[in-house]
């Protein structure tokens, strides 16, 4: 089976499993998503969603974040881990949004990567969720599951992203990545994947022993 055909089958199966491909992080404003994604690095979305309500209440505007004392922000985000770096990046990124981007999260990969704490994974997510553009979010779930399925190889996020671009249509990319996260938490977990209950097993290289021809 060709990789593009396999990918199409997987896309349809994931749509059936998760009709609503929603980001697990809770937010109302574009910069709030940027902040939540930064906090989610090496932290669970569930933990971030416990932290952000108080954080966003304490700093209800972009201007208030930009004017914040980093040490004060640290106290709100401490439980997310790496709080020194995360608090600093949040404040500096909000200042840059005001000074260089008119108070809006930019809509290009090039500009997003200029923001403190924003890498390709975050930029792809912001492009997909805020602007409805292609967004190949290669987090740990995506890398693990796409490797098992045989859609990609290796663990380098950029290389995995480039491989996915060959088989996942741009208009499907953002929703695909959200669905993969849901699937990775519920079925294809890191330690004990539920292969016996997996609806993707017919197209899974690890389960069938077949190889993919796209990598």
HUNOR-V492386 format. One record per residue. RES is the residue in three letters. OMEGA is omega as a letter, one per 20 degrees, with the letter a starting at -180 (999 if undefined). NEAR is the number of other C-alpha atoms within 8 Angstrom. Layout:
# HUNOR-V492386
res: [RES,RES]
omega: [OMEGA,OMEGA]
near: [NEAR,NEAR]
This chain:
# HUNOR-V492386
res: [UNK,UNK,UNK,UNK,UNK,UNK,UNK,UNK,UNK,UNK,UNK,UNK,UNK,UNK,UNK,UNK,UNK,UNK,UNK,UNK,UNK,UNK,UNK,UNK,UNK,UNK,UNK,UNK,UNK,UNK,UNK,UNK,UNK,UNK,UNK,UNK,UNK,UNK,UNK,UNK,UNK,UNK,UNK,UNK,UNK,UNK,UNK,UNK,UNK,UNK,UNK,UNK,UNK,UNK,UNK,UNK,UNK,UNK,UNK,UNK,UNK,UNK,UNK,UNK,UNK,UNK,UNK,UNK,UNK,UNK,UNK,UNK,UNK,UNK,UNK,UNK,UNK,UNK,UNK,UNK,UNK,UNK,UNK,UNK,UNK,UNK,UNK,UNK,UNK,UNK,UNK,UNK,UNK,UNK,UNK,UNK,UNK,UNK,UNK,UNK,UNK,UNK,UNK,UNK,UNK,UNK,UNK,UNK,UNK,UNK,UNK,UNK,UNK,UNK,UNK,UNK,UNK,UNK,UNK,UNK,UNK,UNK,UNK,UNK,UNK,UNK,UNK,UNK,UNK,UNK,UNK,UNK,UNK,UNK,UNK,UNK,UNK,UNK,UNK,UNK,UNK,UNK,UNK,UNK,UNK,UNK,UNK,UNK,UNK,UNK,UNK,UNK,UNK,UNK,UNK,UNK,UNK,UNK,UNK,UNK,UNK,UNK,UNK,UNK,UNK,UNK,UNK,UNK,UNK,UNK,UNK,UNK,UNK,UNK,UNK,UNK,UNK,UNK,UNK,UNK,UNK,UNK,UNK,UNK,UNK,UNK,UNK,UNK,UNK,UNK,UNK,UNK,UNK,UNK,UNK,UNK,UNK,UNK,UNK,UNK,UNK,UNK,UNK,UNK,UNK,UNK,UNK,UNK,UNK,UNK,UNK,UNK,UNK,UNK,UNK]
omega: [r,a,a,r,r,a,r,r,r,r,a,r,r,r,r,a,a,a,r,a,a,r,a,a,a,a,r,a,a,a,r,r,r,a,a,r,r,r,a,r,a,r,a,r,r,r,r,a,r,a,a,r,r,r,a,r,a,a,a,a,r,r,a,r,a,a,a,r,a,a,r,r,r,a,r,a,a,a,r,a,r,a,r,a,a,r,r,a,a,a,a,r,r,r,r,r,r,a,a,a,r,r,r,r,a,a,r,r,a,a,r,a,r,a,r,r,a,r,a,a,r,a,r,a,a,r,a,a,a,a,r,r,r,a,a,a,a,r,a,r,a,a,a,a,r,r,r,a,a,r,a,r,r,a,r,a,a,r,r,r,a,r,r,r,a,a,r,a,a,a,r,a,a,r,r,a,r,a,r,r,r,r,a,r,a,a,a,a,a,a,a,a,a,a,a,a,a,r,r,a,r,a,a,a,a,a,a,a,r,r,r,a,a,a,999]
near: [5,8,11,9,8,10,11,9,9,10,9,8,10,13,10,7,6,9,7,5,9,7,7,5,11,8,8,6,6,10,10,10,13,11,9,13,10,12,11,11,7,5,10,8,9,7,10,14,10,7,12,9,8,8,11,10,7,6,9,8,7,11,9,9,13,12,8,9,6,9,8,8,11,12,7,10,14,9,8,12,8,7,11,8,7,13,13,9,10,13,13,11,12,13,12,10,13,13,8,7,10,7,9,9,10,8,8,7,10,6,9,13,11,7,10,9,9,12,8,10,12,12,13,13,12,12,15,12,10,7,8,8,10,12,13,13,13,13,8,6,10,13,14,10,11,11,11,10,11,12,15,13,9,8,8,6,10,8,9,14,11,8,12,11,10,9,11,11,8,10,7,9,12,17,9,11,12,11,13,12,10,9,10,13,8,7,11,13,10,7,4,6,8,9,9,4,6,9,6,8,9,7,10,13,12,9,8,9,7,7,6,11,6,10,7]
